[in-house]
Amino acid sequence: MSKLTTRWATEPEVADWDSLVADNPAGGDFLLSTTIADAKIPFGMKPLRIVFERDGERVSCALVLERRVPLLGRFWSITRAPAVATVAEFEEHMDALRRFVRAEGKGVFVATIEPPIISTAEAEAKLAASTPLNAPDLVRREGIQGNTHTVLVPVQLDDEALLMSYPKKTRNMVRRAQRDGVVVRELEPTQATFDRMHELMRSVGGGDKEGLMLKPKPYVESVWRGFAERGQGRFFGIETDGTIAVMAFVIRSGTKGFYKDGGSERELTTPGMSNLLHYEIMRHLRDEGVDVYDMFGVAPPEATNNADHVSFASGNFKLTFGPRTTFIGAFDLIVRRAQHSLWQRIGERAFAKVYRTRTGDFSIY
Protein backbone atom coordinates (compact mmCIF):
# COMPACT_ATOMS: atom_id res chain seq x y z
CA MET A 1 0.00 0.00 0.00
CA SER A 2 1.36 3.42 -0.95
CA LYS A 3 2.14 6.09 1.61
CA LEU A 4 -0.33 8.66 2.81
CA THR A 5 0.59 12.19 1.73
CA THR A 6 -0.56 15.67 2.72
CA ARG A 7 -1.33 18.65 0.50
CA TRP A 8 -3.12 21.97 0.62
CA ALA A 9 -6.85 21.80 -0.12
CA THR A 10 -7.93 22.97 -3.58
CA GLU A 11 -10.37 25.83 -4.14
CA PRO A 12 -13.27 23.45 -4.95
CA GLU A 13 -12.50 21.50 -1.77
CA VAL A 14 -12.49 24.68 0.31
CA ALA A 15 -15.83 25.66 -1.23
CA ASP A 16 -17.28 22.28 -0.20
CA TRP A 17 -15.32 22.07 3.03
CA ASP A 18 -18.07 21.13 5.48
CA SER A 19 -19.05 18.14 3.33
CA LEU A 20 -15.43 16.97 3.37
CA VAL A 21 -15.33 17.31 7.16
CA ALA A 22 -18.50 15.22 7.46
CA ASP A 23 -16.80 12.43 5.48
CA ASN A 24 -13.73 12.18 7.74
CA PRO A 25 -12.91 8.72 9.17
CA ALA A 26 -13.86 9.94 12.66
CA GLY A 27 -17.07 11.51 11.36
CA GLY A 28 -18.12 15.14 11.33
CA ASP A 29 -16.89 17.72 13.83
CA PHE A 30 -18.04 21.34 14.02
CA LEU A 31 -14.59 22.43 15.26
CA LEU A 32 -13.21 21.80 11.75
CA SER A 33 -15.99 23.75 10.05
CA THR A 34 -16.08 26.78 7.81
CA THR A 35 -17.99 28.69 10.48
CA ILE A 36 -15.31 28.14 13.12
CA ALA A 37 -12.58 29.02 10.62
CA ASP A 38 -14.31 32.30 9.78
CA ALA A 39 -14.99 33.15 13.43
CA LYS A 40 -11.30 32.80 14.32
CA ILE A 41 -10.07 35.37 11.79
CA PRO A 42 -10.89 38.52 13.83
CA PHE A 43 -9.03 36.93 16.75
CA GLY A 44 -5.72 36.71 14.97
CA MET A 45 -5.88 33.29 13.38
CA LYS A 46 -5.39 32.48 9.72
CA PRO A 47 -7.41 29.44 8.58
CA LEU A 48 -5.57 26.97 6.35
CA ARG A 49 -6.91 23.67 5.08
CA ILE A 50 -5.06 20.45 4.35
CA VAL A 51 -6.00 17.13 2.82
CA PHE A 52 -4.51 13.70 3.46
CA GLU A 53 -4.65 11.42 0.44
CA ARG A 54 -3.39 8.14 -0.97
CA ASP A 55 -2.91 7.57 -4.70
CA GLY A 56 -4.95 10.68 -5.44
CA GLU A 57 -7.88 9.56 -3.27
CA ARG A 58 -8.81 11.77 -0.33
CA VAL A 59 -8.60 10.00 3.04
CA SER A 60 -9.28 12.86 5.45
CA CYS A 61 -9.07 16.62 5.83
CA ALA A 62 -8.03 18.99 8.61
CA LEU A 63 -8.40 22.63 9.55
CA VAL A 64 -5.16 24.38 10.46
CA LEU A 65 -5.40 27.61 12.46
CA GLU A 66 -2.18 29.58 12.15
CA ARG A 67 -1.16 32.24 14.65
CA ARG A 68 1.94 34.44 14.52
CA VAL A 69 3.94 34.76 17.74
CA PRO A 70 6.44 37.63 18.00
CA LEU A 71 10.09 36.47 18.09
CA LEU A 72 9.19 32.78 17.81
CA GLY A 73 7.44 32.39 14.47
CA ARG A 74 4.11 30.70 13.79
CA PHE A 75 2.24 27.97 15.55
CA TRP A 76 -0.37 25.74 14.03
CA SER A 77 -3.41 24.57 15.93
CA ILE A 78 -4.77 21.55 14.09
CA THR A 79 -8.12 21.27 15.80
CA ARG A 80 -9.54 17.79 16.52
CA ALA A 81 -7.31 16.29 13.87
CA PRO A 82 -6.02 14.21 12.27
CA ALA A 83 -9.69 13.26 12.20
CA VAL A 84 -9.20 9.54 12.72
CA ALA A 85 -10.55 7.03 15.22
CA THR A 86 -7.68 4.53 15.64
CA VAL A 87 -4.06 4.65 16.72
CA ALA A 88 -2.96 2.95 13.49
CA GLU A 89 -4.62 5.70 11.43
CA PHE A 90 -3.05 8.31 13.72
CA GLU A 91 0.44 6.87 13.12
CA GLU A 92 0.03 7.01 9.36
CA HIS A 93 -1.40 10.53 9.40
CA MET A 94 1.40 11.73 11.67
CA ASP A 95 4.06 10.44 9.29
CA ALA A 96 2.41 12.37 6.45
CA LEU A 97 1.92 15.47 8.58
CA ARG A 98 5.57 15.50 9.70
CA ARG A 99 6.74 15.56 6.11
CA PHE A 100 4.25 18.24 5.16
CA VAL A 101 4.94 20.63 8.05
CA ARG A 102 8.67 20.52 7.43
CA ALA A 103 8.20 21.12 3.71
CA GLU A 104 5.34 23.65 3.75
CA GLY A 105 5.17 25.11 7.25
CA LYS A 106 7.33 28.17 6.70
CA GLY A 107 8.30 29.66 10.07
CA VAL A 108 6.23 27.13 12.04
CA PHE A 109 7.85 26.14 15.33
CA VAL A 110 5.12 23.83 16.63
CA ALA A 111 1.94 22.19 15.39
CA THR A 112 -0.51 21.25 18.13
CA ILE A 113 -2.81 18.39 17.16
CA GLU A 114 -5.70 16.73 18.94
CA PRO A 115 -7.00 13.57 17.25
CA PRO A 116 -10.51 12.45 18.30
CA ILE A 117 -9.40 9.01 19.48
CA ILE A 118 -11.18 7.64 22.53
CA SER A 119 -8.86 6.75 25.40
CA THR A 120 -9.39 3.06 26.10
CA ALA A 121 -6.97 0.61 27.68
CA GLU A 122 -6.32 -0.83 24.23
CA ALA A 123 -5.72 2.57 22.64
CA GLU A 124 -3.38 3.65 25.43
CA ALA A 125 -1.38 0.42 25.11
CA LYS A 126 -1.00 0.96 21.37
CA LEU A 127 0.05 4.57 21.91
CA ALA A 128 2.69 3.49 24.41
CA ALA A 129 4.04 0.86 22.01
CA SER A 130 4.10 3.12 18.95
CA THR A 131 7.55 4.18 17.79
CA PRO A 132 6.42 7.13 15.60
CA LEU A 133 4.06 8.42 18.29
CA ASN A 134 6.83 8.37 20.89
CA ALA A 135 9.45 10.05 18.73
CA PRO A 136 11.40 12.94 20.30
CA ASP A 137 9.58 15.52 18.18
CA LEU A 138 6.11 14.57 19.49
CA VAL A 139 5.13 15.56 23.03
CA ARG A 140 1.83 14.54 24.56
CA ARG A 141 -0.12 17.17 26.51
CA GLU A 142 -3.51 17.76 28.09
CA GLY A 143 -6.47 18.06 25.77
CA ILE A 144 -7.32 21.60 24.68
CA GLN A 145 -10.90 21.36 23.47
CA GLY A 146 -13.83 21.40 25.85
CA ASN A 147 -14.91 17.87 25.00
CA THR A 148 -11.69 16.07 25.95
CA HIS A 149 -13.98 14.55 28.58
CA THR A 150 -17.57 14.34 27.43
CA VAL A 151 -20.77 12.30 27.23
CA LEU A 152 -21.57 10.62 23.91
CA VAL A 153 -25.18 9.49 23.59
CA PRO A 154 -26.17 7.09 20.75
CA VAL A 155 -29.45 8.44 19.37
CA GLN A 156 -30.40 6.11 16.50
CA LEU A 157 -33.14 4.53 18.61
CA ASP A 158 -36.90 4.85 18.63
CA ASP A 159 -38.39 7.26 21.16
CA GLU A 160 -38.95 4.71 23.91
CA ALA A 161 -35.59 2.98 23.43
CA LEU A 162 -33.81 6.35 23.52
CA LEU A 163 -35.53 7.24 26.76
CA MET A 164 -34.78 3.80 28.22
CA SER A 165 -31.09 4.25 27.39
CA TYR A 166 -30.88 6.93 30.09
CA PRO A 167 -30.42 6.14 33.79
CA LYS A 168 -33.67 5.64 35.70
CA LYS A 169 -33.60 9.02 37.45
CA THR A 170 -33.21 10.85 34.13
CA ARG A 171 -36.08 8.88 32.59
CA ASN A 172 -38.28 9.84 35.51
CA MET A 173 -37.36 13.52 35.17
CA VAL A 174 -38.19 13.51 31.45
CA ARG A 175 -41.55 11.86 32.12
CA ARG A 176 -42.35 14.30 34.90
CA ALA A 177 -41.77 17.27 32.59
CA GLN A 178 -43.95 15.59 29.95
CA ARG A 179 -46.74 15.09 32.51
CA ASP A 180 -46.43 18.75 33.49
CA GLY A 181 -47.06 19.77 29.89
CA VAL A 182 -43.62 21.28 29.27
CA VAL A 183 -43.14 22.13 25.59
CA VAL A 184 -39.79 22.36 23.77
CA ARG A 185 -39.73 24.61 20.73
CA GLU A 186 -37.19 25.77 18.19
CA LEU A 187 -36.20 29.44 18.45
CA GLU A 188 -35.35 31.75 15.58
CA PRO A 189 -31.69 32.87 15.47
CA THR A 190 -32.52 36.54 16.12
CA GLN A 191 -30.62 39.09 18.18
CA ALA A 192 -33.27 38.70 20.89
CA THR A 193 -32.51 34.98 21.01
CA PHE A 194 -28.79 35.72 21.17
CA ASP A 195 -29.30 38.21 24.01
CA ARG A 196 -31.33 35.75 26.05
CA MET A 197 -28.79 33.00 25.50
CA HIS A 198 -26.01 35.29 26.74
CA GLU A 199 -28.05 35.96 29.89
CA LEU A 200 -28.67 32.28 30.54
CA MET A 201 -25.06 31.30 29.87
CA ARG A 202 -23.86 33.91 32.36
CA SER A 203 -26.22 32.55 35.02
CA VAL A 204 -24.69 29.06 34.97
CA GLY A 205 -22.91 28.24 38.23
CA GLY A 206 -24.21 31.34 39.95
CA GLY A 207 -22.94 33.79 37.35
CA ASP A 208 -19.20 33.52 37.93
CA LYS A 209 -18.07 34.90 34.56
CA GLU A 210 -14.38 34.25 35.23
CA GLY A 211 -15.06 30.70 36.33
CA LEU A 212 -17.27 30.04 33.31
CA MET A 213 -14.53 31.15 30.89
CA LEU A 214 -17.01 32.51 28.36
CA LYS A 215 -15.82 33.48 24.91
CA PRO A 216 -16.23 37.13 23.78
CA LYS A 217 -19.71 38.00 22.53
CA PRO A 218 -18.60 38.88 18.97
CA TYR A 219 -16.99 35.46 18.60
CA VAL A 220 -19.93 33.56 20.08
CA GLU A 221 -22.49 35.39 17.95
CA SER A 222 -20.39 34.86 14.84
CA VAL A 223 -20.48 31.12 15.57
CA TRP A 224 -24.22 31.07 16.21
CA ARG A 225 -24.99 33.12 13.13
CA GLY A 226 -22.65 31.16 10.87
CA PHE A 227 -24.02 27.74 11.79
CA ALA A 228 -27.62 28.95 11.68
CA GLU A 229 -27.21 30.52 8.23
CA ARG A 230 -25.65 27.32 6.90
CA GLY A 231 -28.51 25.24 8.28
CA GLN A 232 -26.16 23.43 10.66
CA GLY A 233 -27.09 25.03 13.99
CA ARG A 234 -30.36 25.56 15.85
CA PHE A 235 -31.62 27.02 19.11
CA PHE A 236 -34.10 25.13 21.27
CA GLY A 237 -35.80 26.44 24.38
CA ILE A 238 -38.58 26.14 26.92
CA GLU A 239 -40.66 29.06 28.18
CA THR A 240 -42.12 29.73 31.59
CA ASP A 241 -44.87 32.37 31.61
CA GLY A 242 -43.62 33.79 28.33
CA THR A 243 -39.95 33.99 29.32
CA ILE A 244 -37.37 31.54 28.02
CA ALA A 245 -36.24 29.55 31.05
CA VAL A 246 -33.77 27.12 29.49
CA MET A 247 -32.02 27.10 26.11
CA ALA A 248 -29.54 25.11 24.06
CA PHE A 249 -27.70 25.73 20.82
CA VAL A 250 -26.90 22.54 18.96
CA ILE A 251 -24.84 21.86 15.84
CA ARG A 252 -24.97 19.03 13.33
CA SER A 253 -21.88 17.94 11.39
CA GLY A 254 -22.35 14.82 9.32
CA THR A 255 -23.75 12.10 11.56
CA LYS A 256 -22.72 13.84 14.78
CA GLY A 257 -24.62 16.35 16.87
CA PHE A 258 -23.05 18.69 19.42
CA TYR A 259 -24.46 20.58 22.40
CA LYS A 260 -22.49 23.79 21.89
CA ASP A 261 -23.99 26.31 24.32
CA GLY A 262 -26.75 26.46 26.87
CA GLY A 263 -28.03 27.82 30.12
CA SER A 264 -31.03 28.20 32.36
CA GLU A 265 -32.56 30.55 34.90
CA ARG A 266 -33.03 28.57 38.07
CA GLU A 267 -36.03 30.55 39.30
CA LEU A 268 -37.96 29.76 36.11
CA THR A 269 -37.13 26.08 35.67
CA THR A 270 -39.26 23.20 36.91
CA PRO A 271 -38.19 19.60 37.63
CA GLY A 272 -37.24 17.68 34.49
CA MET A 273 -37.32 20.71 32.21
CA SER A 274 -33.65 20.55 31.17
CA ASN A 275 -33.79 16.76 30.83
CA LEU A 276 -36.77 16.99 28.49
CA LEU A 277 -35.02 19.69 26.45
CA HIS A 278 -32.13 17.39 25.60
CA TYR A 279 -34.36 14.37 25.03
CA GLU A 280 -36.29 16.37 22.42
CA ILE A 281 -33.05 17.69 20.89
CA MET A 282 -31.79 14.13 20.51
CA ARG A 283 -35.04 13.13 18.82
CA HIS A 284 -34.74 16.01 16.35
CA LEU A 285 -31.11 15.21 15.57
CA ARG A 286 -31.88 11.51 15.17
CA ASP A 287 -34.57 12.33 12.62
CA GLU A 288 -31.97 14.36 10.68
CA GLY A 289 -29.63 11.36 10.47
CA VAL A 290 -27.40 11.99 13.48
CA ASP A 291 -26.00 8.88 15.17
CA VAL A 292 -24.29 10.33 18.25
CA TYR A 293 -25.00 13.39 20.41
CA ASP A 294 -21.87 14.88 21.99
CA MET A 295 -22.91 16.78 25.11
CA PHE A 296 -19.57 18.56 24.90
CA GLY A 297 -17.68 18.78 28.08
CA VAL A 298 -17.62 17.24 31.53
CA ALA A 299 -14.99 17.45 34.22
CA PRO A 300 -12.28 14.76 34.44
CA PRO A 301 -13.02 12.00 36.97
CA GLU A 302 -10.60 13.39 39.56
CA ALA A 303 -12.48 16.73 39.82
CA THR A 304 -14.66 17.07 42.92
CA ASN A 305 -15.99 20.64 42.68
CA ASN A 306 -16.23 23.73 40.48
CA ALA A 307 -12.86 24.95 41.70
CA ASP A 308 -11.25 21.81 40.30
CA HIS A 309 -12.77 22.17 36.84
CA VAL A 310 -15.01 24.67 35.06
CA SER A 311 -17.28 21.89 33.75
CA PHE A 312 -17.89 20.16 37.07
CA ALA A 313 -21.43 21.38 37.77
CA SER A 314 -22.71 21.40 34.19
CA GLY A 315 -20.92 18.12 33.58
CA ASN A 316 -22.75 16.41 36.41
CA PHE A 317 -26.02 17.19 34.63
CA LYS A 318 -24.68 15.81 31.36
CA LEU A 319 -23.55 12.63 33.10
CA THR A 320 -27.19 11.89 33.92
CA PHE A 321 -27.57 10.91 30.24
CA GLY A 322 -24.65 8.49 29.99
CA PRO A 323 -21.10 7.65 31.05
CA ARG A 324 -18.03 9.82 30.68
CA THR A 325 -15.94 9.34 27.53
CA THR A 326 -12.35 10.59 27.48
CA PHE A 327 -10.25 11.29 24.39
CA ILE A 328 -6.49 10.84 24.29
CA GLY A 329 -5.77 14.58 24.38
CA ALA A 330 -3.33 16.71 22.42
CA PHE A 331 0.24 16.49 21.12
CA ASP A 332 2.86 19.06 20.18
CA LEU A 333 4.70 18.27 16.96
CA ILE A 334 7.97 20.13 17.49
CA VAL A 335 9.40 21.70 14.36
CA ARG A 336 11.94 24.14 15.84
CA ARG A 337 13.12 22.86 19.20
CA ALA A 338 14.67 26.04 20.64
CA GLN A 339 11.57 28.11 19.92
CA HIS A 340 9.29 25.39 21.26
CA SER A 341 11.32 25.14 24.46
CA LEU A 342 10.95 28.88 25.02
CA TRP A 343 7.25 28.63 24.17
CA GLN A 344 6.78 25.93 26.79
CA ARG A 345 8.74 27.71 29.51
CA ILE A 346 7.31 31.21 29.28
CA GLY A 347 6.16 32.06 25.77
CA GLU A 348 2.73 30.47 25.74
CA ARG A 349 1.72 31.86 29.13
CA ALA A 350 3.02 35.35 28.33
CA PHE A 351 1.40 35.40 24.89
CA ALA A 352 -1.90 34.13 26.31
CA LYS A 353 -1.92 36.82 29.00
CA VAL A 354 -1.41 39.63 26.48
CA TYR A 355 -3.93 38.09 24.10
CA ARG A 356 -6.59 37.79 26.79
CA THR A 357 -6.07 41.38 27.91
CA ARG A 358 -6.45 42.59 24.34
CA THR A 359 -9.37 40.41 23.21
CA GLY A 360 -11.15 39.13 26.31
CA ASP A 361 -10.70 35.60 24.98
CA PHE A 362 -9.47 33.04 27.50
CA SER A 363 -7.85 30.70 24.94
CA ILE A 364 -5.31 31.31 22.19
CA TYR A 365 -6.40 28.09 20.45
C-alpha positions as CSV (number, residue, x, y, z in Angstrom):
1,M,0.0,0.0,0.0
2,S,1.4,3.4,-1.0
3,K,2.1,6.1,1.6
4,L,-0.3,8.7,2.8
5,T,0.6,12.2,1.7
6,T,-0.6,15.7,2.7
7,R,-1.3,18.7,0.5
8,W,-3.1,22.0,0.6
9,A,-6.8,21.8,-0.1
10,T,-7.9,23.0,-3.6
11,E,-10.4,25.8,-4.1
12,P,-13.3,23.4,-5.0
13,E,-12.5,21.5,-1.8
14,V,-12.5,24.7,0.3
15,A,-15.8,25.7,-1.2
16,D,-17.3,22.3,-0.2
17,W,-15.3,22.1,3.0
18,D,-18.1,21.1,5.5
19,S,-19.0,18.1,3.3
20,L,-15.4,17.0,3.4
21,V,-15.3,17.3,7.2
22,A,-18.5,15.2,7.5
23,D,-16.8,12.4,5.5
24,N,-13.7,12.2,7.7
25,P,-12.9,8.7,9.2
26,A,-13.9,9.9,12.7
27,G,-17.1,11.5,11.4
28,G,-18.1,15.1,11.3
29,D,-16.9,17.7,13.8
30,F,-18.0,21.3,14.0
31,L,-14.6,22.4,15.3
32,L,-13.2,21.8,11.8
33,S,-16.0,23.7,10.1
34,T,-16.1,26.8,7.8
35,T,-18.0,28.7,10.5
36,I,-15.3,28.1,13.1
37,A,-12.6,29.0,10.6
38,D,-14.3,32.3,9.8
39,A,-15.0,33.2,13.4
40,K,-11.3,32.8,14.3
41,I,-10.1,35.4,11.8
42,P,-10.9,38.5,13.8
43,F,-9.0,36.9,16.8
44,G,-5.7,36.7,15.0
45,M,-5.9,33.3,13.4
46,K,-5.4,32.5,9.7
47,P,-7.4,29.4,8.6
48,L,-5.6,27.0,6.4
49,R,-6.9,23.7,5.1
50,I,-5.1,20.5,4.3
51,V,-6.0,17.1,2.8
52,F,-4.5,13.7,3.5
53,E,-4.6,11.4,0.4
54,R,-3.4,8.1,-1.0
55,D,-2.9,7.6,-4.7
56,G,-5.0,10.7,-5.4
57,E,-7.9,9.6,-3.3
58,R,-8.8,11.8,-0.3
59,V,-8.6,10.0,3.0
60,S,-9.3,12.9,5.4
61,C,-9.1,16.6,5.8
62,A,-8.0,19.0,8.6
63,L,-8.4,22.6,9.5
64,V,-5.2,24.4,10.5
65,L,-5.4,27.6,12.5
66,E,-2.2,29.6,12.2
67,R,-1.2,32.2,14.6
68,R,1.9,34.4,14.5
69,V,3.9,34.8,17.7
70,P,6.4,37.6,18.0
71,L,10.1,36.5,18.1
72,L,9.2,32.8,17.8
73,G,7.4,32.4,14.5
74,R,4.1,30.7,13.8
75,F,2.2,28.0,15.6
76,W,-0.4,25.7,14.0
77,S,-3.4,24.6,15.9
78,I,-4.8,21.5,14.1
79,T,-8.1,21.3,15.8
80,R,-9.5,17.8,16.5
81,A,-7.3,16.3,13.9
82,P,-6.0,14.2,12.3
83,A,-9.7,13.3,12.2
84,V,-9.2,9.5,12.7
85,A,-10.5,7.0,15.2
86,T,-7.7,4.5,15.6
87,V,-4.1,4.6,16.7
88,A,-3.0,2.9,13.5
89,E,-4.6,5.7,11.4
90,F,-3.0,8.3,13.7
91,E,0.4,6.9,13.1
92,E,0.0,7.0,9.4
93,H,-1.4,10.5,9.4
94,M,1.4,11.7,11.7
95,D,4.1,10.4,9.3
96,A,2.4,12.4,6.4
97,L,1.9,15.5,8.6
98,R,5.6,15.5,9.7
99,R,6.7,15.6,6.1
100,F,4.2,18.2,5.2
101,V,4.9,20.6,8.1
102,R,8.7,20.5,7.4
103,A,8.2,21.1,3.7
104,E,5.3,23.6,3.7
105,G,5.2,25.1,7.2
106,K,7.3,28.2,6.7
107,G,8.3,29.7,10.1
108,V,6.2,27.1,12.0
109,F,7.9,26.1,15.3
110,V,5.1,23.8,16.6
111,A,1.9,22.2,15.4
112,T,-0.5,21.3,18.1
113,I,-2.8,18.4,17.2
114,E,-5.7,16.7,18.9
115,P,-7.0,13.6,17.3
116,P,-10.5,12.5,18.3
117,I,-9.4,9.0,19.5
118,I,-11.2,7.6,22.5
119,S,-8.9,6.8,25.4
120,T,-9.4,3.1,26.1
121,A,-7.0,0.6,27.7
122,E,-6.3,-0.8,24.2
123,A,-5.7,2.6,22.6
124,E,-3.4,3.7,25.4
125,A,-1.4,0.4,25.1
126,K,-1.0,1.0,21.4
127,L,0.1,4.6,21.9
128,A,2.7,3.5,24.4
129,A,4.0,0.9,22.0
130,S,4.1,3.1,18.9
131,T,7.5,4.2,17.8
132,P,6.4,7.1,15.6
133,L,4.1,8.4,18.3
134,N,6.8,8.4,20.9
135,A,9.4,10.1,18.7
136,P,11.4,12.9,20.3
137,D,9.6,15.5,18.2
138,L,6.1,14.6,19.5
139,V,5.1,15.6,23.0
140,R,1.8,14.5,24.6
141,R,-0.1,17.2,26.5
142,E,-3.5,17.8,28.1
143,G,-6.5,18.1,25.8
144,I,-7.3,21.6,24.7
145,Q,-10.9,21.4,23.5
146,G,-13.8,21.4,25.9
147,N,-14.9,17.9,25.0
148,T,-11.7,16.1,26.0
149,H,-14.0,14.6,28.6
150,T,-17.6,14.3,27.4
151,V,-20.8,12.3,27.2
152,L,-21.6,10.6,23.9
153,V,-25.2,9.5,23.6
154,P,-26.2,7.1,20.7
155,V,-29.5,8.4,19.4
156,Q,-30.4,6.1,16.5
157,L,-33.1,4.5,18.6
158,D,-36.9,4.9,18.6
159,D,-38.4,7.3,21.2
160,E,-39.0,4.7,23.9
161,A,-35.6,3.0,23.4
162,L,-33.8,6.3,23.5
163,L,-35.5,7.2,26.8
164,M,-34.8,3.8,28.2
165,S,-31.1,4.3,27.4
166,Y,-30.9,6.9,30.1
167,P,-30.4,6.1,33.8
168,K,-33.7,5.6,35.7
169,K,-33.6,9.0,37.5
170,T,-33.2,10.8,34.1
171,R,-36.1,8.9,32.6
172,N,-38.3,9.8,35.5
173,M,-37.4,13.5,35.2
174,V,-38.2,13.5,31.4
175,R,-41.6,11.9,32.1
176,R,-42.3,14.3,34.9
177,A,-41.8,17.3,32.6
178,Q,-43.9,15.6,29.9
179,R,-46.7,15.1,32.5
180,D,-46.4,18.8,33.5
181,G,-47.1,19.8,29.9
182,V,-43.6,21.3,29.3
183,V,-43.1,22.1,25.6
184,V,-39.8,22.4,23.8
185,R,-39.7,24.6,20.7
186,E,-37.2,25.8,18.2
187,L,-36.2,29.4,18.5
188,E,-35.4,31.8,15.6
189,P,-31.7,32.9,15.5
190,T,-32.5,36.5,16.1
191,Q,-30.6,39.1,18.2
192,A,-33.3,38.7,20.9
193,T,-32.5,35.0,21.0
194,F,-28.8,35.7,21.2
195,D,-29.3,38.2,24.0
196,R,-31.3,35.8,26.1
197,M,-28.8,33.0,25.5
198,H,-26.0,35.3,26.7
199,E,-28.1,36.0,29.9
200,L,-28.7,32.3,30.5
201,M,-25.1,31.3,29.9
202,R,-23.9,33.9,32.4
203,S,-26.2,32.5,35.0
204,V,-24.7,29.1,35.0
205,G,-22.9,28.2,38.2
206,G,-24.2,31.3,40.0
207,G,-22.9,33.8,37.3
208,D,-19.2,33.5,37.9
209,K,-18.1,34.9,34.6
210,E,-14.4,34.2,35.2
211,G,-15.1,30.7,36.3
212,L,-17.3,30.0,33.3
213,M,-14.5,31.1,30.9
214,L,-17.0,32.5,28.4
215,K,-15.8,33.5,24.9
216,P,-16.2,37.1,23.8
217,K,-19.7,38.0,22.5
218,P,-18.6,38.9,19.0
219,Y,-17.0,35.5,18.6
220,V,-19.9,33.6,20.1
221,E,-22.5,35.4,18.0
222,S,-20.4,34.9,14.8
223,V,-20.5,31.1,15.6
224,W,-24.2,31.1,16.2
225,R,-25.0,33.1,13.1
226,G,-22.7,31.2,10.9
227,F,-24.0,27.7,11.8
228,A,-27.6,29.0,11.7
229,E,-27.2,30.5,8.2
230,R,-25.6,27.3,6.9
231,G,-28.5,25.2,8.3
232,Q,-26.2,23.4,10.7
233,G,-27.1,25.0,14.0
234,R,-30.4,25.6,15.9
235,F,-31.6,27.0,19.1
236,F,-34.1,25.1,21.3
237,G,-35.8,26.4,24.4
238,I,-38.6,26.1,26.9
239,E,-40.7,29.1,28.2
240,T,-42.1,29.7,31.6
241,D,-44.9,32.4,31.6
242,G,-43.6,33.8,28.3
243,T,-39.9,34.0,29.3
244,I,-37.4,31.5,28.0
245,A,-36.2,29.5,31.1
246,V,-33.8,27.1,29.5
247,M,-32.0,27.1,26.1
248,A,-29.5,25.1,24.1
249,F,-27.7,25.7,20.8
250,V,-26.9,22.5,19.0
251,I,-24.8,21.9,15.8
252,R,-25.0,19.0,13.3
253,S,-21.9,17.9,11.4
254,G,-22.3,14.8,9.3
255,T,-23.7,12.1,11.6
256,K,-22.7,13.8,14.8
257,G,-24.6,16.3,16.9
258,F,-23.1,18.7,19.4
259,Y,-24.5,20.6,22.4
260,K,-22.5,23.8,21.9
261,D,-24.0,26.3,24.3
262,G,-26.7,26.5,26.9
263,G,-28.0,27.8,30.1
264,S,-31.0,28.2,32.4
265,E,-32.6,30.6,34.9
266,R,-33.0,28.6,38.1
267,E,-36.0,30.5,39.3
268,L,-38.0,29.8,36.1
269,T,-37.1,26.1,35.7
270,T,-39.3,23.2,36.9
271,P,-38.2,19.6,37.6
272,G,-37.2,17.7,34.5
273,M,-37.3,20.7,32.2
274,S,-33.7,20.6,31.2
275,N,-33.8,16.8,30.8
276,L,-36.8,17.0,28.5
277,L,-35.0,19.7,26.5
278,H,-32.1,17.4,25.6
279,Y,-34.4,14.4,25.0
280,E,-36.3,16.4,22.4
281,I,-33.0,17.7,20.9
282,M,-31.8,14.1,20.5
283,R,-35.0,13.1,18.8
284,H,-34.7,16.0,16.4
285,L,-31.1,15.2,15.6
286,R,-31.9,11.5,15.2
287,D,-34.6,12.3,12.6
288,E,-32.0,14.4,10.7
289,G,-29.6,11.4,10.5
290,V,-27.4,12.0,13.5
291,D,-26.0,8.9,15.2
292,V,-24.3,10.3,18.2
293,Y,-25.0,13.4,20.4
294,D,-21.9,14.9,22.0
295,M,-22.9,16.8,25.1
296,F,-19.6,18.6,24.9
297,G,-17.7,18.8,28.1
298,V,-17.6,17.2,31.5
299,A,-15.0,17.4,34.2
300,P,-12.3,14.8,34.4
301,P,-13.0,12.0,37.0
302,E,-10.6,13.4,39.6
303,A,-12.5,16.7,39.8
304,T,-14.7,17.1,42.9
305,N,-16.0,20.6,42.7
306,N,-16.2,23.7,40.5
307,A,-12.9,25.0,41.7
308,D,-11.3,21.8,40.3
309,H,-12.8,22.2,36.8
310,V,-15.0,24.7,35.1
311,S,-17.3,21.9,33.7
312,F,-17.9,20.2,37.1
313,A,-21.4,21.4,37.8
314,S,-22.7,21.4,34.2
315,G,-20.9,18.1,33.6
316,N,-22.8,16.4,36.4
317,F,-26.0,17.2,34.6
318,K,-24.7,15.8,31.4
319,L,-23.5,12.6,33.1
320,T,-27.2,11.9,33.9
321,F,-27.6,10.9,30.2
322,G,-24.6,8.5,30.0
323,P,-21.1,7.6,31.0
324,R,-18.0,9.8,30.7
325,T,-15.9,9.3,27.5
326,T,-12.4,10.6,27.5
327,F,-10.3,11.3,24.4
328,I,-6.5,10.8,24.3
329,G,-5.8,14.6,24.4
330,A,-3.3,16.7,22.4
331,F,0.2,16.5,21.1
332,D,2.9,19.1,20.2
333,L,4.7,18.3,17.0
334,I,8.0,20.1,17.5
335,V,9.4,21.7,14.4
336,R,11.9,24.1,15.8
337,R,13.1,22.9,19.2
338,A,14.7,26.0,20.6
339,Q,11.6,28.1,19.9
340,H,9.3,25.4,21.3
341,S,11.3,25.1,24.5
342,L,11.0,28.9,25.0
343,W,7.2,28.6,24.2
344,Q,6.8,25.9,26.8
345,R,8.7,27.7,29.5
346,I,7.3,31.2,29.3
347,G,6.2,32.1,25.8
348,E,2.7,30.5,25.7
349,R,1.7,31.9,29.1
350,A,3.0,35.3,28.3
351,F,1.4,35.4,24.9
352,A,-1.9,34.1,26.3
353,K,-1.9,36.8,29.0
354,V,-1.4,39.6,26.5
355,Y,-3.9,38.1,24.1
356,R,-6.6,37.8,26.8
357,T,-6.1,41.4,27.9
358,R,-6.5,42.6,24.3
359,T,-9.4,40.4,23.2
360,G,-11.1,39.1,26.3
361,D,-10.7,35.6,25.0
362,F,-9.5,33.0,27.5
363,S,-7.9,30.7,24.9
364,I,-5.3,31.3,22.2
365,Y,-6.4,28.1,20.5
